[in-house]
Amino acid sequence: MTARPMPSAKSLRRAVPRSGRLCRLAGGWLALLVLATALVLPARPALSQPAVGSTMRGALGLGWGASVPLPEGEWRVTATPILKRKGFDLETIVLRNTRDDALIPLMVVRHTRDNRTTGWGPLGCHAGPPGEGSTEFMRNAHGSTGNDLVNRCSRVWTIGDYEQWRTRTASGDSWWKEVGGMALGSDAAPIGGGMLLVQVELQEHLRRRLNVELFVRPPQGRTPQQFREAVLAGRGGVEADLFSTWTAVYVASTQLSFLSLTPRPITALAWPASPATVTASAPAPAKAQVASAPAPAPGPATVPAPAPAAPAAVPAAAPTTATAVTTAVTTTAAAAAKPPAAGAVPGIPTLAIEQQNRDLQAQLEQMRKTLAQLQATVEKGAAQPPPAQDGAARPFVPRPPAVNRKALVIGNDRYTEVAPLANAVADAEAMARTLQAVGFTVTKHLNLSEKRFKQALRDFRMQVQGGDEVIFFFAGHGVQLGAANYLLPVDIRADHEEQVKDEAIPLQRILDDLNERKAKFSLAVIDACRDNPFQSKGRSIGGRGLAPTSAASGQMVMYSAGAGQQALDRLGPSDPERNGLFTRILLREMTRPGQSVDRVLRTVRTEVVRLARGVGHEQTPALYDQAIGEFFFAP
């Protein structure tokens, strides 16, 4: 919402008629305008970029409740450019650590502007292997597959000399060319030496996107190239384990802070001390601190950030890793400061090195526990429905049909010219019963020919009125041709591709019809991601799976499997269920009272992935969401 400029007194005098009634109406309008202006204007800074020169600790607030965790130190904003992209803009915040000797001296945050939606595409982790000459290593998709609702990725590159790299203009670094000259700040000392560049990517399907670049100094005594070569050769040692685990912790904490709007602090990264440091009797380096100190009070030179989670939020059974870091550094230094034991060979710090190794292993174990906690929190937030207010789940109570809830259910399995299916009709019948139980007026059709399929769609289209809540469910064969998806009637012959396009039903046509009828909410569920039905006939038409689709405003579309994947009908020969894997889980979740549709579908996706992997199969239902407001199967 944008505040409108106040009209001048002169223009008001010209506009307001002499009629007393109209004057009172104009006065009321003016009062409402003043009130709206007062409400809107103070809220705008929360959505705007942090000011250049502002400083913060612990978290970088991005507006609308989202934030990004900041590594250890105090961070100053040095630049805030807007990067123009096709269809959306990226707000960019360049931050410099005020400690010149910080392990992480620089970071760049890029995110979708004002929480606006973006397109959809694979992240770097889901692309092919690094190109020839690339210094990329430690690629990790953190369990995401490219078809997930939330995709995660972290990758590391080596930078031989930061100052030379900062000024290069390679075409592959277009984002850096746009911000590189602003990175240091006018009053900052140059950042010398080599760096490890960590890139973290998060993308929520058709919603938010985030990139974070972290510039990390390599372990003591190693160049970035030496560290990479050791990792690739399997000789990275404890440094590689610490770095990999810390990166995973940062990804999980960032997902909670940015996507789940639950600010999470991160633990400090500390490289092991070199043997020379271990043997020194000088005081230990500055202790690693929790990178979650409370943000300073908002003021002219600071940007308010969401308050990070308090330390007490971490269960006592798994203390924060930052504590382990501090303990490890302190204990190692103490061990190094002790005089050598009697009989020890001077100059060979055997006991000190052994103590350091023990401390580092303890630090690594604590960090792994923290990571396990964060990952469990991420999974719980994605899969578990919130408990009822009284702590007990409410029972499902069937509802009578509502005039504005309409569903069309189609199940095709008796195909005559292509491979028949086992349980598409059973899936459609079960779906029709469940939709009726949650208050939908259901139109059900089984084993439709081309003519009857198209007639059923025409009839249903005429039933839909503006403001209706609409469900379309199809179980049967579907095929992708080019960028379009087609649902197949049971009498499809398909001697060639053009015949399929003429006789099959374009999915996009169904979505367009619902949009034209101005349905308030519409959900299309397509359980058609099976093997190519034409392969058994030796015809090279289409391929496995369905192509990504475009949902209009107010629509959601869900496929039973992602691009290139096959949807399972059964979990094995001993599976007693009559319904396919995807549909049986959806039927169960639809009757949970008080669960919004996005929560239901995310739970379905998580459970399908878990059960499919249990039998060695990859199936990740794909969701395309442009819904507005909330919809409930069972309120």
Number of C-alpha atoms within 10 A of each C-alpha: 7 9 14 12 8 10 10 8 9 8 9 13 10 8 11 15 12 9 9 10 10 12 14 12 13 16 14 12 12 15 12 12 17 15 11 15 16 12 12 14 13 9 11 13 13 17 15 14 20 25 18 18 16 18 23 26 22 29 30 26 26 25 21 12 17 22 27 27 28 27 28 24 24 19 25 23 24 22 24 21 15 18 17 10 10 7 8 14 18 22 21 25 26 25 30 24 25 15 13 14 10 16 21 22 23 23 23 22 19 22 24 21 22 17 17 14 18 21 15 17 14 14 18 20 21 18 9 7 11 13 8 6 6 10 15 17 17 16 19 19 19 15 10 17 19 24 23 22 21 19 24 26 23 26 20 23 20 24 22 15 15 18 14 12 15 17 12 12 13 10 9 8 11 11 12 19 16 15 20 19 12 16 22 22 18 8 7 13 9 11 16 11 15 22 26 24 23 21 21 24 23 22 26 19 22 20 19 21 25 22 19 22 19 22 23 22 22 24 21 13 11 13 20 24 18 14 21 24 15 15 17 11 9 10 13 17 11 15 20 19 15 23 19 18 19 23 22 24 25 24 26 23 25 29 30 22 24 24 21 16 16 19 29 29 28 28 27 27 23 22 19 21 20 13 17 9 17 22 23 14 14 11 12 18 11 9 16 21 18 22 22 26 20 17 21 16 12 12 9 9 16 19 27 22 27 24 20 21 16 13 14 9 10 14 11 9 7 15 17 25 26 24 19 23 28 19 18 26 25 19 17 26 24 16 21 26 17 13 10 18 9 6 6 12 10 9 8 12 19 15 15 22 19 13 20 24 16 14 21 25 17 17 23 23 17 20 27 20 17 24 23 16 17 22 20 13 15 16 13 13 16 20 18 13 19 13 11 11 8 7 8 8 14 13 9 15 13 14 14 12 16 14 11 17 21 24 25 23 23 26 26 28 21 21 21 12 15 20 18 16 17 17 21 27 24 19 28 26 18 16 27 23 14 20 26 20 20 23 20 25 20 21 16 17 19 20 19 21 18 18 11 13 20 15 13 17 15 13 11 16 16 11 10 21 17 14 13 20 22 23 22 21 20 24 29 28 28 29 27 21 18 9 9 15 23 23 23 29 27 25 18 17 17 20 13 12 13 11 12 21 17 11 20 24 20 20 16 14 13 16 21 13 17 28 19 13 16 18 19 21 24 28 24 23 20 24 28 25 28 23 19 21 23 20 15 11 12 8 14 12 18 20 19 19 25 28 20 21 18 16 22 17 15 19 23 23 23 21 25 30 28 24 19 16 20 21 26 21 22 18 18 9 6 7 10 9 12 16 24 21 24 27 24 18 18 21 19 12 20 24 22 20 19 21 20 18 19 17 19 24 22 21 22 26 27 18 19 26 20 15 16 19 14 11 10 9 16 20 28 30 28 24 26 22 21 20 20 12 9 10 18 17 20 21 14
